Amino acid sequence: MADCQETLKELERFIDAELAHFEAEVVVSHLKTCTDCQGAFEFHTELRQAIRVKATRDELPDGFAERLMQCFGDNVYSPD
């Protein structure tokens, strides 16, 4: 069984589905019994969701793309 320190260390990788099946099972097993780690898991997943929502709602300011292209000058790739 994993302890809190191990679980919290692997939490980001667990949320990103980057753990091997066995490792993920260990994290899930610990989360089922530890309210502190459950709280950390909920916090991280809610934070990611809030960032995802915020990032998809915002639009670039007018003229941003043009100013960005000017920063690169002649080094900008053009398929033409």
PDB file of N, CA, C and O in Angstrom:
ATOM      1  N   MET A   1       0.841  -1.183   0.000  1.00  0.00           N
ATOM      2  CA  MET A   1       0.000   0.000   0.000  1.00  0.00           C
ATOM      3  C   MET A   1       0.885   1.246   0.000  1.00  0.00           C
ATOM      4  O   MET A   1       1.908   1.292   0.683  1.00  0.00           O
ATOM      5  N   ALA A   2       0.495   2.221  -0.747  1.00  0.00           N
ATOM      6  CA  ALA A   2       1.249   3.465  -0.840  1.00  0.00           C
ATOM      7  C   ALA A   2       0.953   4.346   0.367  1.00  0.00           C
ATOM      8  O   ALA A   2      -0.127   4.290   0.956  1.00  0.00           O
ATOM      9  N   ASP A   3       1.945   5.159   0.715  1.00  0.00           N
ATOM     10  CA  ASP A   3       1.688   6.138   1.760  1.00  0.00           C
ATOM     11  C   ASP A   3       1.376   7.478   1.098  1.00  0.00           C
ATOM     12  O   ASP A   3       1.453   7.614  -0.123  1.00  0.00           O
ATOM     13  N   CYS A   4       1.026   8.452   1.913  1.00  0.00           N
ATOM     14  CA  CYS A   4       0.632   9.757   1.380  1.00  0.00           C
ATOM     15  C   CYS A   4       1.743  10.402   0.562  1.00  0.00           C
ATOM     16  O   CYS A   4       1.484  10.951  -0.509  1.00  0.00           O
ATOM     17  N   GLN A   5       2.961  10.341   1.047  1.00  0.00           N
ATOM     18  CA  GLN A   5       4.072  10.974   0.350  1.00  0.00           C
ATOM     19  C   GLN A   5       4.249  10.378  -1.047  1.00  0.00           C
ATOM     20  O   GLN A   5       4.433  11.114  -2.016  1.00  0.00           O
ATOM     21  N   GLU A   6       4.196   9.071  -1.152  1.00  0.00           N
ATOM     22  CA  GLU A   6       4.327   8.415  -2.457  1.00  0.00           C
ATOM     23  C   GLU A   6       3.151   8.762  -3.363  1.00  0.00           C
ATOM     24  O   GLU A   6       3.333   9.027  -4.551  1.00  0.00           O
ATOM     25  N   THR A   7       1.957   8.760  -2.804  1.00  0.00           N
ATOM     26  CA  THR A   7       0.765   9.057  -3.594  1.00  0.00           C
ATOM     27  C   THR A   7       0.800  10.482  -4.121  1.00  0.00           C
ATOM     28  O   THR A   7       0.533  10.716  -5.299  1.00  0.00           O
ATOM     29  N   LEU A   8       1.128  11.433  -3.257  1.00  0.00           N
ATOM     30  CA  LEU A   8       1.175  12.830  -3.687  1.00  0.00           C
ATOM     31  C   LEU A   8       2.264  13.056  -4.725  1.00  0.00           C
ATOM     32  O   LEU A   8       2.111  13.886  -5.621  1.00  0.00           O
ATOM     33  N   LYS A   9       3.359  12.320  -4.605  1.00  0.00           N
ATOM     34  CA  LYS A   9       4.446  12.428  -5.579  1.00  0.00           C
ATOM     35  C   LYS A   9       3.984  11.975  -6.970  1.00  0.00           C
ATOM     36  O   LYS A   9       4.415  12.528  -7.982  1.00  0.00           O
ATOM     37  N   GLU A  10       3.118  10.979  -7.011  1.00  0.00           N
ATOM     38  CA  GLU A  10       2.661  10.417  -8.283  1.00  0.00           C
ATOM     39  C   GLU A  10       1.319  10.979  -8.753  1.00  0.00           C
ATOM     40  O   GLU A  10       0.823  10.584  -9.808  1.00  0.00           O
ATOM     41  N   LEU A  11       0.733  11.884  -7.993  1.00  0.00           N
ATOM     42  CA  LEU A  11      -0.615  12.358  -8.289  1.00  0.00           C
ATOM     43  C   LEU A  11      -0.734  13.007  -9.665  1.00  0.00           C
ATOM     44  O   LEU A  11      -1.681  12.723 -10.399  1.00  0.00           O
ATOM     45  N   GLU A  12       0.198  13.861 -10.021  1.00  0.00           N
ATOM     46  CA  GLU A  12       0.144  14.523 -11.330  1.00  0.00           C
ATOM     47  C   GLU A  12       0.209  13.501 -12.459  1.00  0.00           C
ATOM     48  O   GLU A  12      -0.549  13.584 -13.425  1.00  0.00           O
ATOM     49  N   ARG A  13       1.111  12.546 -12.333  1.00  0.00           N
ATOM     50  CA  ARG A  13       1.229  11.506 -13.358  1.00  0.00           C
ATOM     51  C   ARG A  13      -0.033  10.650 -13.408  1.00  0.00           C
ATOM     52  O   ARG A  13      -0.438  10.202 -14.480  1.00  0.00           O
ATOM     53  N   PHE A  14      -0.651  10.422 -12.258  1.00  0.00           N
ATOM     54  CA  PHE A  14      -1.899   9.666 -12.212  1.00  0.00           C
ATOM     55  C   PHE A  14      -2.996  10.429 -12.949  1.00  0.00           C
ATOM     56  O   PHE A  14      -3.709   9.851 -13.770  1.00  0.00           O
ATOM     57  N   ILE A  15      -3.134  11.703 -12.665  1.00  0.00           N
ATOM     58  CA  ILE A  15      -4.163  12.522 -13.312  1.00  0.00           C
ATOM     59  C   ILE A  15      -3.933  12.582 -14.819  1.00  0.00           C
ATOM     60  O   ILE A  15      -4.890  12.603 -15.593  1.00  0.00           O
ATOM     61  N   ASP A  16      -2.683  12.611 -15.231  1.00  0.00           N
ATOM     62  CA  ASP A  16      -2.347  12.650 -16.657  1.00  0.00           C
ATOM     63  C   ASP A  16      -2.368  11.274 -17.312  1.00  0.00           C
ATOM     64  O   ASP A  16      -2.058  11.152 -18.497  1.00  0.00           O
ATOM     65  N   ALA A  17      -2.729  10.240 -16.563  1.00  0.00           N
ATOM     66  CA  ALA A  17      -2.769   8.853 -17.055  1.00  0.00           C
ATOM     67  C   ALA A  17      -1.407   8.405 -17.582  1.00  0.00           C
ATOM     68  O   ALA A  17      -1.321   7.724 -18.604  1.00  0.00           O
ATOM     69  N   GLU A  18      -0.350   8.792 -16.880  1.00  0.00           N
ATOM     70  CA  GLU A  18       1.008   8.439 -17.278  1.00  0.00           C
ATOM     71  C   GLU A  18       1.586   7.290 -16.463  1.00  0.00           C
ATOM     72  O   GLU A  18       2.720   6.877 -16.705  1.00  0.00           O
ATOM     73  N   LEU A  19       0.834   6.770 -15.508  1.00  0.00           N
ATOM     74  CA  LEU A  19       1.331   5.678 -14.679  1.00  0.00           C
ATOM     75  C   LEU A  19       1.025   4.338 -15.334  1.00  0.00           C
ATOM     76  O   LEU A  19       0.036   4.192 -16.054  1.00  0.00           O
ATOM     77  N   ALA A  20       1.883   3.373 -15.075  1.00  0.00           N
ATOM     78  CA  ALA A  20       1.593   2.006 -15.488  1.00  0.00           C
ATOM     79  C   ALA A  20       0.353   1.532 -14.740  1.00  0.00           C
ATOM     80  O   ALA A  20       0.011   2.069 -13.686  1.00  0.00           O
ATOM     81  N   HIS A  21      -0.309   0.535 -15.282  1.00  0.00           N
ATOM     82  CA  HIS A  21      -1.558   0.043 -14.689  1.00  0.00           C
ATOM     83  C   HIS A  21      -1.383  -0.300 -13.207  1.00  0.00           C
ATOM     84  O   HIS A  21      -2.207   0.088 -12.379  1.00  0.00           O
ATOM     85  N   PHE A  22      -0.336  -1.012 -12.879  1.00  0.00           N
ATOM     86  CA  PHE A  22      -0.103  -1.399 -11.481  1.00  0.00           C
ATOM     87  C   PHE A  22       0.093  -0.171 -10.600  1.00  0.00           C
ATOM     88  O   PHE A  22      -0.452  -0.109  -9.498  1.00  0.00           O
ATOM     89  N   GLU A  23       0.867   0.808 -11.074  1.00  0.00           N
ATOM     90  CA  GLU A  23       1.101   2.028 -10.288  1.00  0.00           C
ATOM     91  C   GLU A  23      -0.206   2.786 -10.059  1.00  0.00           C
ATOM     92  O   GLU A  23      -0.457   3.297  -8.967  1.00  0.00           O
ATOM     93  N   ALA A  24      -1.029   2.853 -11.099  1.00  0.00           N
ATOM     94  CA  ALA A  24      -2.313   3.544 -10.980  1.00  0.00           C
ATOM     95  C   ALA A  24      -3.218   2.836  -9.976  1.00  0.00           C
ATOM     96  O   ALA A  24      -3.937   3.485  -9.217  1.00  0.00           O
ATOM     97  N   GLU A  25      -3.180   1.510  -9.974  1.00  0.00           N
ATOM     98  CA  GLU A  25      -3.989   0.755  -9.014  1.00  0.00           C
ATOM     99  C   GLU A  25      -3.564   1.055  -7.577  1.00  0.00           C
ATOM    100  O   GLU A  25      -4.405   1.134  -6.682  1.00  0.00           O
ATOM    101  N   VAL A  26      -2.268   1.221  -7.358  1.00  0.00           N
ATOM    102  CA  VAL A  26      -1.764   1.539  -6.020  1.00  0.00           C
ATOM    103  C   VAL A  26      -2.281   2.909  -5.583  1.00  0.00           C
ATOM    104  O   VAL A  26      -2.703   3.083  -4.439  1.00  0.00           O
ATOM    105  N   VAL A  27      -2.245   3.879  -6.497  1.00  0.00           N
ATOM    106  CA  VAL A  27      -2.741   5.222  -6.177  1.00  0.00           C
ATOM    107  C   VAL A  27      -4.239   5.171  -5.883  1.00  0.00           C
ATOM    108  O   VAL A  27      -4.698   5.752  -4.900  1.00  0.00           O
ATOM    109  N   VAL A  28      -4.994   4.488  -6.722  1.00  0.00           N
ATOM    110  CA  VAL A  28      -6.445   4.381  -6.516  1.00  0.00           C
ATOM    111  C   VAL A  28      -6.747   3.734  -5.170  1.00  0.00           C
ATOM    112  O   VAL A  28      -7.623   4.192  -4.436  1.00  0.00           O
ATOM    113  N   SER A  29      -6.032   2.685  -4.855  1.00  0.00           N
ATOM    114  CA  SER A  29      -6.230   1.996  -3.582  1.00  0.00           C
ATOM    115  C   SER A  29      -6.003   2.943  -2.408  1.00  0.00           C
ATOM    116  O   SER A  29      -6.763   2.935  -1.439  1.00  0.00           O
ATOM    117  N   HIS A  30      -4.966   3.747  -2.497  1.00  0.00           N
ATOM    118  CA  HIS A  30      -4.680   4.696  -1.418  1.00  0.00           C
ATOM    119  C   HIS A  30      -5.747   5.789  -1.357  1.00  0.00           C
ATOM    120  O   HIS A  30      -6.190   6.169  -0.273  1.00  0.00           O
ATOM    121  N   LEU A  31      -6.155   6.290  -2.516  1.00  0.00           N
ATOM    122  CA  LEU A  31      -7.164   7.351  -2.541  1.00  0.00           C
ATOM    123  C   LEU A  31      -8.493   6.897  -1.938  1.00  0.00           C
ATOM    124  O   LEU A  31      -9.231   7.707  -1.378  1.00  0.00           O
ATOM    125  N   LYS A  32      -8.793   5.620  -2.050  1.00  0.00           N
ATOM    126  CA  LYS A  32     -10.050   5.098  -1.496  1.00  0.00           C
ATOM    127  C   LYS A  32     -10.098   5.201   0.026  1.00  0.00           C
ATOM    128  O   LYS A  32     -11.179   5.258   0.612  1.00  0.00           O
ATOM    129  N   THR A  33      -8.933   5.226   0.663  1.00  0.00           N
ATOM    130  CA  THR A  33      -8.906   5.183   2.129  1.00  0.00           C
ATOM    131  C   THR A  33      -8.343   6.436   2.788  1.00  0.00           C
ATOM    132  O   THR A  33      -8.384   6.546   4.013  1.00  0.00           O
ATOM    133  N   CYS A  34      -7.822   7.375   2.021  1.00  0.00           N
ATOM    134  CA  CYS A  34      -7.152   8.539   2.607  1.00  0.00           C
ATOM    135  C   CYS A  34      -7.868   9.827   2.205  1.00  0.00           C
ATOM    136  O   CYS A  34      -7.802  10.243   1.048  1.00  0.00           O
ATOM    137  N   THR A  35      -8.538  10.443   3.142  1.00  0.00           N
ATOM    138  CA  THR A  35      -9.281  11.668   2.837  1.00  0.00           C
ATOM    139  C   THR A  35      -8.359  12.843   2.523  1.00  0.00           C
ATOM    140  O   THR A  35      -8.730  13.720   1.742  1.00  0.00           O
ATOM    141  N   ASP A  36      -7.166  12.877   3.114  1.00  0.00           N
ATOM    142  CA  ASP A  36      -6.225  13.957   2.807  1.00  0.00           C
ATOM    143  C   ASP A  36      -5.804  13.900   1.341  1.00  0.00           C
ATOM    144  O   ASP A  36      -5.794  14.921   0.653  1.00  0.00           O
ATOM    145  N   CYS A  37      -5.459  12.718   0.871  1.00  0.00           N
ATOM    146  CA  CYS A  37      -5.038  12.569  -0.522  1.00  0.00           C
ATOM    147  C   CYS A  37      -6.221  12.726  -1.478  1.00  0.00           C
ATOM    148  O   CYS A  37      -6.055  13.201  -2.602  1.00  0.00           O
ATOM    149  N   GLN A  38      -7.408  12.330  -1.033  1.00  0.00           N
ATOM    150  CA  GLN A  38      -8.608  12.569  -1.836  1.00  0.00           C
ATOM    151  C   GLN A  38      -8.793  14.068  -2.050  1.00  0.00           C
ATOM    152  O   GLN A  38      -9.130  14.507  -3.150  1.00  0.00           O
ATOM    153  N   GLY A  39      -8.573  14.845  -1.000  1.00  0.00           N
ATOM    154  CA  GLY A  39      -8.683  16.298  -1.106  1.00  0.00           C
ATOM    155  C   GLY A  39      -7.665  16.871  -2.065  1.00  0.00           C
ATOM    156  O   GLY A  39      -7.983  17.766  -2.848  1.00  0.00           O
ATOM    157  N   ALA A  40      -6.438  16.364  -2.013  1.00  0.00           N
ATOM    158  CA  ALA A  40      -5.399  16.823  -2.940  1.00  0.00           C
ATOM    159  C   ALA A  40      -5.775  16.467  -4.369  1.00  0.00           C
ATOM    160  O   ALA A  40      -5.601  17.275  -5.280  1.00  0.00           O
ATOM    161  N   PHE A  41      -6.290  15.258  -4.567  1.00  0.00           N
ATOM    162  CA  PHE A  41      -6.716  14.825  -5.898  1.00  0.00           C
ATOM    163  C   PHE A  41      -7.823  15.733  -6.424  1.00  0.00           C
ATOM    164  O   PHE A  41      -7.764  16.182  -7.569  1.00  0.00           O
ATOM    165  N   GLU A  42      -8.824  16.004  -5.604  1.00  0.00           N
ATOM    166  CA  GLU A  42      -9.925  16.877  -6.011  1.00  0.00           C
ATOM    167  C   GLU A  42      -9.424  18.278  -6.334  1.00  0.00           C
ATOM    168  O   GLU A  42      -9.855  18.879  -7.318  1.00  0.00           O
ATOM    169  N   PHE A  43      -8.520  18.803  -5.517  1.00  0.00           N
ATOM    170  CA  PHE A  43      -7.965  20.131  -5.761  1.00  0.00           C
ATOM    171  C   PHE A  43      -7.262  20.179  -7.111  1.00  0.00           C
ATOM    172  O   PHE A  43      -7.503  21.088  -7.905  1.00  0.00           O
ATOM    173  N   HIS A  44      -6.396  19.210  -7.376  1.00  0.00           N
ATOM    174  CA  HIS A  44      -5.634  19.205  -8.628  1.00  0.00           C
ATOM    175  C   HIS A  44      -6.539  19.037  -9.846  1.00  0.00           C
ATOM    176  O   HIS A  44      -6.328  19.696 -10.864  1.00  0.00           O
ATOM    177  N   THR A  45      -7.534  18.171  -9.758  1.00  0.00           N
ATOM    178  CA  THR A  45      -8.422  17.989 -10.907  1.00  0.00           C
ATOM    179  C   THR A  45      -9.294  19.222 -11.132  1.00  0.00           C
ATOM    180  O   THR A  45      -9.536  19.600 -12.279  1.00  0.00           O
ATOM    181  N   GLU A  46      -9.769  19.852 -10.061  1.00  0.00           N
ATOM    182  CA  GLU A  46     -10.566  21.073 -10.209  1.00  0.00           C
ATOM    183  C   GLU A  46      -9.721  22.225 -10.742  1.00  0.00           C
ATOM    184  O   GLU A  46     -10.192  23.019 -11.557  1.00  0.00           O
ATOM    185  N   LEU A  47      -8.476  22.317 -10.285  1.00  0.00           N
ATOM    186  CA  LEU A  47      -7.582  23.357 -10.781  1.00  0.00           C
ATOM    187  C   LEU A  47      -7.323  23.178 -12.270  1.00  0.00           C
ATOM    188  O   LEU A  47      -7.372  24.147 -13.028  1.00  0.00           O
ATOM    189  N   ARG A  48      -7.052  21.964 -12.692  1.00  0.00           N
ATOM    190  CA  ARG A  48      -6.827  21.699 -14.115  1.00  0.00           C
ATOM    191  C   ARG A  48      -8.062  22.050 -14.940  1.00  0.00           C
ATOM    192  O   ARG A  48      -7.949  22.628 -16.020  1.00  0.00           O
ATOM    193  N   GLN A  49      -9.233  21.701 -14.433  1.00  0.00           N
ATOM    194  CA  GLN A  49     -10.463  22.011 -15.148  1.00  0.00           C
ATOM    195  C   GLN A  49     -10.655  23.524 -15.261  1.00  0.00           C
ATOM    196  O   GLN A  49     -11.036  24.020 -16.321  1.00  0.00           O
ATOM    197  N   ALA A  50     -10.397  24.251 -14.191  1.00  0.00           N
ATOM    198  CA  ALA A  50     -10.537  25.710 -14.220  1.00  0.00           C
ATOM    199  C   ALA A  50      -9.565  26.329 -15.221  1.00  0.00           C
ATOM    200  O   ALA A  50      -9.927  27.247 -15.956  1.00  0.00           O
ATOM    201  N   ILE A  51      -8.347  25.832 -15.247  1.00  0.00           N
ATOM    202  CA  ILE A  51      -7.356  26.340 -16.202  1.00  0.00           C
ATOM    203  C   ILE A  51      -7.791  26.024 -17.626  1.00  0.00           C
ATOM    204  O   ILE A  51      -7.684  26.869 -18.514  1.00  0.00           O
ATOM    205  N   ARG A  52      -8.282  24.808 -17.843  1.00  0.00           N
ATOM    206  CA  ARG A  52      -8.730  24.404 -19.180  1.00  0.00           C
ATOM    207  C   ARG A  52      -9.870  25.298 -19.662  1.00  0.00           C
ATOM    208  O   ARG A  52      -9.873  25.740 -20.811  1.00  0.00           O
ATOM    209  N   VAL A  53     -10.831  25.563 -18.786  1.00  0.00           N
ATOM    210  CA  VAL A  53     -11.966  26.411 -19.153  1.00  0.00           C
ATOM    211  C   VAL A  53     -11.487  27.825 -19.451  1.00  0.00           C
ATOM    212  O   VAL A  53     -11.881  28.420 -20.454  1.00  0.00           O
ATOM    213  N   LYS A  54     -10.647  28.355 -18.591  1.00  0.00           N
ATOM    214  CA  LYS A  54     -10.150  29.722 -18.778  1.00  0.00           C
ATOM    215  C   LYS A  54      -9.335  29.835 -20.053  1.00  0.00           C
ATOM    216  O   LYS A  54      -9.466  30.811 -20.791  1.00  0.00           O
ATOM    217  N   ALA A  55      -8.501  28.851 -20.314  1.00  0.00           N
ATOM    218  CA  ALA A  55      -7.626  28.896 -21.488  1.00  0.00           C
ATOM    219  C   ALA A  55      -8.418  28.806 -22.788  1.00  0.00           C
ATOM    220  O   ALA A  55      -7.994  29.371 -23.797  1.00  0.00           O
ATOM    221  N   THR A  56      -9.534  28.125 -22.793  1.00  0.00           N
ATOM    222  CA  THR A  56     -10.303  27.988 -24.029  1.00  0.00           C
ATOM    223  C   THR A  56     -11.271  29.140 -24.251  1.00  0.00           C
ATOM    224  O   THR A  56     -11.772  29.312 -25.363  1.00  0.00           O
ATOM    225  N   ARG A  57     -11.543  29.926 -23.230  1.00  0.00           N
ATOM    226  CA  ARG A  57     -12.473  31.046 -23.380  1.00  0.00           C
ATOM    227  C   ARG A  57     -11.798  32.302 -23.892  1.00  0.00           C
ATOM    228  O   ARG A  57     -12.411  33.082 -24.621  1.00  0.00           O
ATOM    229  N   ASP A  58     -10.577  32.503 -23.529  1.00  0.00           N
ATOM    230  CA  ASP A  58      -9.902  33.744 -23.881  1.00  0.00           C
ATOM    231  C   ASP A  58      -9.542  33.785 -25.354  1.00  0.00           C
ATOM    232  O   ASP A  58      -9.205  32.771 -25.966  1.00  0.00           O
ATOM    233  N   GLU A  59      -9.622  34.971 -25.894  1.00  0.00           N
ATOM    234  CA  GLU A  59      -9.205  35.200 -27.267  1.00  0.00           C
ATOM    235  C   GLU A  59      -8.008  36.132 -27.240  1.00  0.00           C
ATOM    236  O   GLU A  59      -7.821  36.909 -26.304  1.00  0.00           O
ATOM    237  N   LEU A  60      -7.210  36.038 -28.278  1.00  0.00           N
ATOM    238  CA  LEU A  60      -6.052  36.921 -28.375  1.00  0.00           C
ATOM    239  C   LEU A  60      -6.523  38.349 -28.617  1.00  0.00           C
ATOM    240  O   LEU A  60      -7.518  38.566 -29.309  1.00  0.00           O
ATOM    241  N   PRO A  61      -5.821  39.316 -28.058  1.00  0.00           N
ATOM    242  CA  PRO A  61      -6.182  40.715 -28.304  1.00  0.00           C
ATOM    243  C   PRO A  61      -6.024  41.058 -29.786  1.00  0.00           C
ATOM    244  O   PRO A  61      -5.231  40.439 -30.496  1.00  0.00           O
ATOM    245  N   ASP A  62      -6.781  42.041 -30.237  1.00  0.00           N
ATOM    246  CA  ASP A  62      -6.676  42.487 -31.628  1.00  0.00           C
ATOM    247  C   ASP A  62      -5.242  42.864 -31.957  1.00  0.00           C
ATOM    248  O   ASP A  62      -4.585  43.561 -31.183  1.00  0.00           O
ATOM    249  N   GLY A  63      -4.765  42.411 -33.084  1.00  0.00           N
ATOM    250  CA  GLY A  63      -3.429  42.751 -33.551  1.00  0.00           C
ATOM    251  C   GLY A  63      -2.316  41.921 -32.945  1.00  0.00           C
ATOM    252  O   GLY A  63      -1.154  42.106 -33.305  1.00  0.00           O
ATOM    253  N   PHE A  64      -2.634  41.012 -32.037  1.00  0.00           N
ATOM    254  CA  PHE A  64      -1.592  40.226 -31.374  1.00  0.00           C
ATOM    255  C   PHE A  64      -0.810  39.377 -32.367  1.00  0.00           C
ATOM    256  O   PHE A  64       0.421  39.356 -32.333  1.00  0.00           O
ATOM    257  N   ALA A  65      -1.509  38.685 -33.242  1.00  0.00           N
ATOM    258  CA  ALA A  65      -0.831  37.806 -34.203  1.00  0.00           C
ATOM    259  C   ALA A  65       0.114  38.608 -35.094  1.00  0.00           C
ATOM    260  O   ALA A  65       1.226  38.166 -35.382  1.00  0.00           O
ATOM    261  N   GLU A  66      -0.323  39.769 -35.522  1.00  0.00           N
ATOM    262  CA  GLU A  66       0.520  40.605 -36.377  1.00  0.00           C
ATOM    263  C   GLU A  66       1.773  41.066 -35.631  1.00  0.00           C
ATOM    264  O   GLU A  66       2.871  41.040 -36.187  1.00  0.00           O
ATOM    265  N   ARG A  67       1.612  41.487 -34.375  1.00  0.00           N
ATOM    266  CA  ARG A  67       2.769  41.922 -33.585  1.00  0.00           C
ATOM    267  C   ARG A  67       3.728  40.765 -33.333  1.00  0.00           C
ATOM    268  O   ARG A  67       4.946  40.944 -33.337  1.00  0.00           O
ATOM    269  N   LEU A  68       3.178  39.595 -33.118  1.00  0.00           N
ATOM    270  CA  LEU A  68       4.014  38.418 -32.912  1.00  0.00           C
ATOM    271  C   LEU A  68       4.816  38.103 -34.170  1.00  0.00           C
ATOM    272  O   LEU A  68       6.010  37.815 -34.086  1.00  0.00           O
ATOM    273  N   MET A  69       4.186  38.152 -35.313  1.00  0.00           N
ATOM    274  CA  MET A  69       4.878  37.879 -36.578  1.00  0.00           C
ATOM    275  C   MET A  69       5.990  38.901 -36.820  1.00  0.00           C
ATOM    276  O   MET A  69       7.042  38.550 -37.353  1.00  0.00           O
ATOM    277  N   GLN A  70       5.773  40.142 -36.440  1.00  0.00           N
ATOM    278  CA  GLN A  70       6.798  41.170 -36.603  1.00  0.00           C
ATOM    279  C   GLN A  70       8.024  40.867 -35.753  1.00  0.00           C
ATOM    280  O   GLN A  70       9.143  41.195 -36.147  1.00  0.00           O
ATOM    281  N   CYS A  71       7.833  40.259 -34.616  1.00  0.00           N
ATOM    282  CA  CYS A  71       8.958  39.904 -33.743  1.00  0.00           C
ATOM    283  C   CYS A  71       9.897  38.915 -34.413  1.00  0.00           C
ATOM    284  O   CYS A  71      11.100  38.922 -34.148  1.00  0.00           O
ATOM    285  N   PHE A  72       9.362  38.070 -35.271  1.00  0.00           N
ATOM    286  CA  PHE A  72      10.181  37.059 -35.931  1.00  0.00           C
ATOM    287  C   PHE A  72      10.810  37.564 -37.218  1.00  0.00           C
ATOM    288  O   PHE A  72      11.756  36.959 -37.723  1.00  0.00           O
ATOM    289  N   GLY A  73      10.309  38.640 -37.743  1.00  0.00           N
ATOM    290  CA  GLY A  73      10.879  39.207 -38.957  1.00  0.00           C
ATOM    291  C   GLY A  73      10.867  38.216 -40.109  1.00  0.00           C
ATOM    292  O   GLY A  73       9.858  37.557 -40.359  1.00  0.00           O
ATOM    293  N   ASP A  74      11.994  38.112 -40.812  1.00  0.00           N
ATOM    294  CA  ASP A  74      12.096  37.242 -41.982  1.00  0.00           C
ATOM    295  C   ASP A  74      12.285  35.771 -41.619  1.00  0.00           C
ATOM    296  O   ASP A  74      12.348  34.926 -42.512  1.00  0.00           O
ATOM    297  N   ASN A  75      12.375  35.450 -40.347  1.00  0.00           N
ATOM    298  CA  ASN A  75      12.604  34.068 -39.930  1.00  0.00           C
ATOM    299  C   ASN A  75      11.317  33.253 -39.825  1.00  0.00           C
ATOM    300  O   ASN A  75      11.349  32.107 -39.375  1.00  0.00           O
ATOM    301  N   VAL A  76      10.205  33.819 -40.227  1.00  0.00           N
ATOM    302  CA  VAL A  76       8.925  33.129 -40.131  1.00  0.00           C
ATOM    303  C   VAL A  76       8.770  32.194 -41.315  1.00  0.00           C
ATOM    304  O   VAL A  76       8.984  32.593 -42.460  1.00  0.00           O
ATOM    305  N   TYR A  77       8.398  30.944 -41.044  1.00  0.00           N
ATOM    306  CA  TYR A  77       8.175  29.957 -42.096  1.00  0.00           C
ATOM    307  C   TYR A  77       6.909  30.287 -42.850  1.00  0.00           C
ATOM    308  O   TYR A  77       5.876  30.580 -42.248  1.00  0.00           O
ATOM    309  N   SER A  78       6.987  30.241 -44.151  1.00  0.00           N
ATOM    310  CA  SER A  78       5.817  30.439 -44.985  1.00  0.00           C
ATOM    311  C   SER A  78       5.769  29.312 -46.004  1.00  0.00           C
ATOM    312  O   SER A  78       6.755  29.088 -46.706  1.00  0.00           O
ATOM    313  N   PRO A  79       4.656  28.596 -46.108  1.00  0.00           N
ATOM    314  CA  PRO A  79       4.588  27.476 -47.044  1.00  0.00           C
ATOM    315  C   PRO A  79       4.539  27.911 -48.498  1.00  0.00           C
ATOM    316  O   PRO A  79       4.621  27.065 -49.388  1.00  0.00           O
ATOM    317  N   ASP A  80       4.407  29.196 -48.765  1.00  0.00           N
ATOM    318  CA  ASP A  80       4.320  29.685 -50.159  1.00  0.00           C
ATOM    319  C   ASP A  80       5.634  29.627 -50.877  1.00  0.00           C
ATOM    320  O   ASP A  80       5.716  30.002 -52.047  1.00  0.00           O
TER     321      ASP A  80
END
